Amino acid sequence: MSKAKRVFTLGHSPDPDDAFMFYAMAKHKIDLRGYEFEHRLEDIQTLNERALRGELDISAISIHAYAFVSDHYALLSCGASMGDGYGPMLVTLDPAAPVDASPNEKRAWLRDRLIAVPGTMTSAYLALQLFLGDFRHVVVPFDQIFDAVKSGRADLGLIIHEGQLTYAAAGFRKLLDLGAWWKEETGLPLPLGGNVLRKDLEPAVRRDLAEILRESIDYGLSHREAAVEHSLPYARDMGADLAGEFIGMYVNDFTRDYGETGREAIRQFLTRAEAEGYLPRKVELEFVS
């Protein structure tokens, strides 16, 4: 009688960059070491909430959310989404918005305006807190933020995922790129997302799973055309060229491994947030090699 395969739940968002990363695993293009994976595709806010409850073995989460789940999960050293000079954006339809003003002038203009955000545990939300301080917001699913602003439910939208490339075509103006602001502030990329693994798994299994994910990322990067084609069903409002551009923004050398630059970016991001009272405690980073 053959031994039953061990099955792990794997959570990631239905976006082209995540689909690209997990292509080789989903299509069995690499050696999965006898393991099986149940892919759970959900938006990042839902994945963050599931990580709070410890429901998934492996999951993509926001770096912001890691501060709340680090007792139960460790960060994998691969799988990062880092915005190196670019990232989540504040967009508006208001023709009077001070898009060319200084950061302080933008802060003053934003004070009394209502901002649609994709979730309060997203890294985009925390980055906006670091830029602006406390602000009025309404939580809207990330793919409905344009509509929320167009309908008047919010004055501005905090855009993640493909909206960073499609906002202008949708008629919006960019007021602020938080990744560019963070780069000017710190000289570092803005840490947005990562992948975590349950700490209570056996060390040998943790190493296997880390190696499988790294090999999946490497396979996608080495077989880019096929991996992009696999990702296209998740590329909302994007053709192949735009989807490829988006994937290139967030699947890169930082995705292969954070490196010391990526680790320092996370440390500064979470340390600043803790110092300003946006996190409950100091976060000690733990990585699965």
C-alpha positions as CSV (number, residue, x, y, z in Angstrom):
1,M,0.0,0.0,0.0
2,S,1.4,3.4,-1.0
3,K,2.0,6.0,1.6
4,A,-0.6,8.8,1.6
5,K,0.8,12.1,0.4
6,R,1.0,14.9,2.9
7,V,-1.2,17.8,1.9
8,F,-0.6,21.5,2.7
9,T,-2.9,24.5,2.3
10,L,-1.3,27.3,0.3
11,G,-3.0,30.7,0.3
12,H,-2.2,33.3,-2.3
13,S,-4.0,36.1,-4.1
14,P,-5.7,35.8,-7.5
15,D,-3.2,38.2,-9.1
16,P,-0.8,37.7,-11.9
17,D,2.4,38.1,-9.8
18,D,1.3,35.4,-7.3
19,A,0.1,33.1,-10.1
20,F,3.5,33.6,-11.8
21,M,5.3,32.6,-8.6
22,F,3.2,29.5,-8.0
23,Y,3.0,28.4,-11.6
24,A,5.5,25.6,-11.4
25,M,3.9,24.2,-8.2
26,A,0.4,24.4,-9.6
27,K,1.4,22.7,-12.9
28,H,3.8,20.2,-11.3
29,K,6.8,21.6,-13.3
30,I,9.2,20.9,-10.4
31,D,9.8,18.1,-7.9
32,L,7.2,18.6,-5.1
33,R,9.0,16.0,-2.9
34,G,5.9,13.9,-2.6
35,Y,3.8,16.7,-1.1
36,E,0.5,18.0,-2.4
37,F,-0.8,21.6,-2.2
38,E,-4.3,22.9,-2.0
39,H,-4.2,26.4,-3.6
40,R,-6.6,28.8,-1.8
41,L,-7.0,31.9,-3.9
42,E,-8.3,34.9,-1.9
43,D,-7.8,38.6,-1.7
44,I,-4.9,39.8,0.5
45,Q,-7.1,41.2,3.3
46,T,-8.9,37.8,3.6
47,L,-5.5,36.0,3.6
48,N,-4.3,38.4,6.4
49,E,-7.4,37.5,8.4
50,R,-7.0,33.8,7.9
51,A,-3.3,34.1,9.0
52,L,-4.5,35.7,12.2
53,R,-6.6,32.6,12.9
54,G,-3.7,30.3,11.8
55,E,-5.8,28.6,9.2
56,L,-3.3,28.0,6.4
57,D,0.0,26.1,6.4
58,I,1.7,28.5,3.9
59,S,0.3,31.9,2.9
60,A,1.0,35.1,1.1
61,I,0.3,38.0,3.6
62,S,1.0,41.7,3.9
63,I,4.2,42.6,5.7
64,H,1.9,44.7,7.9
65,A,0.0,41.6,8.9
66,Y,3.2,39.7,9.8
67,A,3.5,41.9,12.9
68,F,0.3,40.3,14.2
69,V,1.0,36.7,13.3
70,S,4.7,36.3,14.0
71,D,4.1,34.1,17.0
72,H,2.7,31.4,14.8
73,Y,4.4,32.0,11.4
74,A,7.9,32.6,10.1
75,L,8.7,34.5,6.9
76,L,10.0,32.5,4.0
77,S,13.2,34.2,2.6
78,C,11.7,34.1,-0.9
79,G,8.4,35.2,-2.3
80,A,8.7,38.9,-1.4
81,S,6.7,41.7,-3.2
82,M,8.8,44.8,-2.8
83,G,8.2,48.1,-4.5
84,D,11.6,49.6,-5.3
85,G,10.7,53.2,-5.9
86,Y,7.1,52.4,-6.8
87,G,4.1,51.0,-4.9
88,P,0.6,51.6,-3.8
89,M,-0.9,54.9,-5.0
90,L,-3.4,57.5,-3.9
91,V,-5.5,58.4,-6.9
92,T,-8.3,60.9,-7.4
93,L,-10.8,62.3,-9.9
94,D,-10.6,65.8,-8.4
95,P,-9.1,68.2,-11.0
96,A,-8.0,70.5,-8.1
97,A,-5.9,67.9,-6.3
98,P,-2.4,69.2,-5.7
99,V,-0.6,66.4,-7.6
100,D,2.6,68.5,-8.0
101,A,2.7,69.9,-4.5
102,S,5.2,69.1,-1.7
103,P,4.5,66.2,0.7
104,N,3.4,68.6,3.4
105,E,1.0,70.4,1.1
106,K,-0.5,67.0,0.1
107,R,-0.8,66.0,3.8
108,A,-2.7,69.3,4.5
109,W,-5.0,68.7,1.5
110,L,-5.8,65.1,2.5
111,R,-6.7,65.8,6.2
112,D,-10.4,65.9,5.8
113,R,-10.9,63.7,2.8
114,L,-12.3,60.1,2.9
115,I,-10.0,57.5,1.4
116,A,-11.1,54.1,0.1
117,V,-8.5,51.5,1.3
118,P,-8.2,47.8,0.4
119,G,-8.0,46.7,4.1
120,T,-6.6,47.9,7.3
121,M,-4.0,45.1,7.6
122,T,-2.5,45.7,4.2
123,S,1.0,47.2,3.9
124,A,-0.5,49.9,1.7
125,Y,-2.7,51.1,4.6
126,L,0.3,51.1,7.0
127,A,2.5,53.0,4.5
128,L,-0.2,55.6,4.2
129,Q,-0.4,55.9,8.0
130,L,3.3,56.5,8.1
131,F,3.0,59.2,5.5
132,L,-0.2,60.9,6.7
133,G,-0.9,59.9,10.3
134,D,-4.5,59.0,11.2
135,F,-7.0,59.6,8.4
136,R,-10.6,59.0,7.5
137,H,-11.1,55.8,5.5
138,V,-13.6,53.3,4.3
139,V,-12.6,49.7,3.5
140,V,-13.5,48.6,0.0
141,P,-12.4,45.4,-1.8
142,F,-9.3,46.3,-3.8
143,D,-11.0,45.7,-7.2
144,Q,-13.9,48.0,-6.3
145,I,-11.9,51.1,-5.3
146,F,-12.1,52.9,-8.6
147,D,-15.9,52.4,-8.5
148,A,-16.1,53.7,-4.9
149,V,-14.4,56.9,-5.9
150,K,-16.4,57.3,-9.2
151,S,-19.6,56.9,-7.2
152,G,-18.7,59.4,-4.6
153,R,-18.4,56.9,-1.7
154,A,-14.8,58.2,-1.2
155,D,-12.7,61.2,-2.3
156,L,-9.6,59.2,-3.1
157,G,-8.6,55.6,-3.6
158,L,-5.6,53.7,-2.2
159,I,-4.7,51.5,-5.2
160,I,-2.8,48.2,-5.1
161,H,-2.2,45.4,-7.6
162,E,-2.9,46.2,-11.3
163,G,-4.5,49.6,-10.5
164,Q,-1.0,51.0,-10.3
165,L,-0.8,50.5,-14.1
166,T,-4.4,51.1,-15.1
167,Y,-5.4,54.2,-13.1
168,A,-4.7,56.7,-15.8
169,A,-6.7,54.7,-18.4
170,A,-9.6,54.7,-15.9
171,G,-9.5,58.5,-15.8
172,F,-7.7,59.0,-12.4
173,R,-4.9,61.3,-11.4
174,K,-2.0,60.1,-9.2
175,L,-1.6,62.2,-6.1
176,L,1.0,60.1,-4.3
177,D,3.1,57.0,-4.9
178,L,3.9,55.6,-1.5
179,G,6.8,53.4,-2.8
180,A,8.5,56.5,-4.3
181,W,7.9,58.4,-1.1
182,W,9.4,55.6,1.0
183,K,12.4,55.3,-1.3
184,E,13.1,59.1,-0.9
185,E,12.7,58.8,2.9
186,T,14.8,55.7,3.5
187,G,16.7,54.8,0.3
188,L,15.0,51.3,0.6
189,P,12.3,49.4,-1.2
190,L,8.8,49.4,0.3
191,P,8.0,45.9,1.7
192,L,4.5,45.0,0.7
193,G,4.0,41.3,0.8
194,G,5.7,38.1,1.8
195,N,5.0,34.4,2.2
196,V,4.8,32.8,5.7
197,L,5.0,29.2,6.9
198,R,3.7,27.8,10.1
199,K,6.3,27.5,12.8
200,D,4.9,24.3,14.2
201,L,5.9,22.3,11.1
202,E,8.9,20.0,11.5
203,P,12.2,21.7,10.6
204,A,12.9,19.2,7.8
205,V,9.4,19.9,6.3
206,R,9.9,23.6,6.6
207,R,13.1,23.4,4.7
208,D,11.5,21.3,2.0
209,L,8.6,23.7,1.6
210,A,11.0,26.7,1.4
211,E,13.1,25.0,-1.3
212,I,9.9,24.1,-3.3
213,L,8.7,27.7,-3.3
214,R,12.2,29.0,-4.3
215,E,12.4,26.5,-7.1
216,S,8.9,27.5,-8.3
217,I,9.9,31.2,-8.4
218,D,13.1,30.3,-10.2
219,Y,11.3,28.1,-12.7
220,G,8.8,30.9,-13.5
221,L,11.7,33.4,-14.1
222,S,13.5,30.9,-16.3
223,H,10.3,30.1,-18.3
224,R,8.9,33.5,-18.3
225,E,6.7,33.3,-21.4
226,A,4.9,30.2,-20.2
227,A,4.5,31.5,-16.6
228,V,3.1,34.8,-17.9
229,E,0.6,33.0,-20.1
230,H,-0.5,30.9,-17.0
231,S,-1.0,34.2,-15.1
232,L,-3.2,36.0,-17.8
233,P,-6.5,34.7,-16.4
234,Y,-5.7,36.6,-13.2
235,A,-4.7,39.8,-15.0
236,R,-7.8,41.9,-14.7
237,D,-8.1,44.6,-17.4
238,M,-4.5,43.8,-18.6
239,G,-3.3,42.3,-21.8
240,A,-0.2,40.2,-22.0
241,D,2.2,43.1,-22.3
242,L,0.8,45.0,-19.3
243,A,0.5,41.8,-17.2
244,G,4.2,41.1,-18.0
245,E,5.1,44.6,-16.9
246,F,3.2,44.2,-13.6
247,I,4.8,40.8,-13.0
248,G,8.3,42.3,-13.6
249,M,7.6,45.0,-11.0
250,Y,6.9,42.5,-8.2
251,V,8.7,39.2,-9.2
252,N,12.4,40.1,-9.3
253,D,15.6,39.6,-7.4
254,F,14.0,40.5,-4.1
255,T,11.5,37.7,-4.7
256,R,14.3,35.2,-5.1
257,D,15.6,36.3,-1.7
258,Y,15.0,39.4,0.4
259,G,18.8,39.9,0.9
260,E,20.0,42.3,3.5
261,T,18.4,45.2,1.8
262,G,15.0,43.6,1.9
263,R,15.4,42.5,5.5
264,E,16.4,46.0,6.5
265,A,13.4,47.5,4.6
266,I,11.1,45.3,6.7
267,R,12.9,46.2,9.9
268,Q,12.6,49.9,9.2
269,F,9.0,49.6,8.1
270,L,7.8,47.8,11.1
271,T,10.1,49.6,13.6
272,R,8.7,53.0,12.4
273,A,5.2,51.7,12.6
274,E,5.7,50.4,16.2
275,A,7.4,53.7,17.3
276,E,4.4,55.7,16.0
277,G,1.9,53.5,17.7
278,Y,0.5,51.6,14.7
279,L,1.6,48.2,15.9
280,P,1.0,46.5,19.3
281,R,4.6,45.5,20.0
282,K,8.1,45.2,18.6
283,V,8.4,42.6,15.9
284,E,11.3,40.1,15.8
285,L,11.9,38.9,12.3
286,E,12.2,35.2,11.8
287,F,13.0,33.7,8.4
288,V,12.9,30.2,7.1
289,S,16.0,29.7,5.1
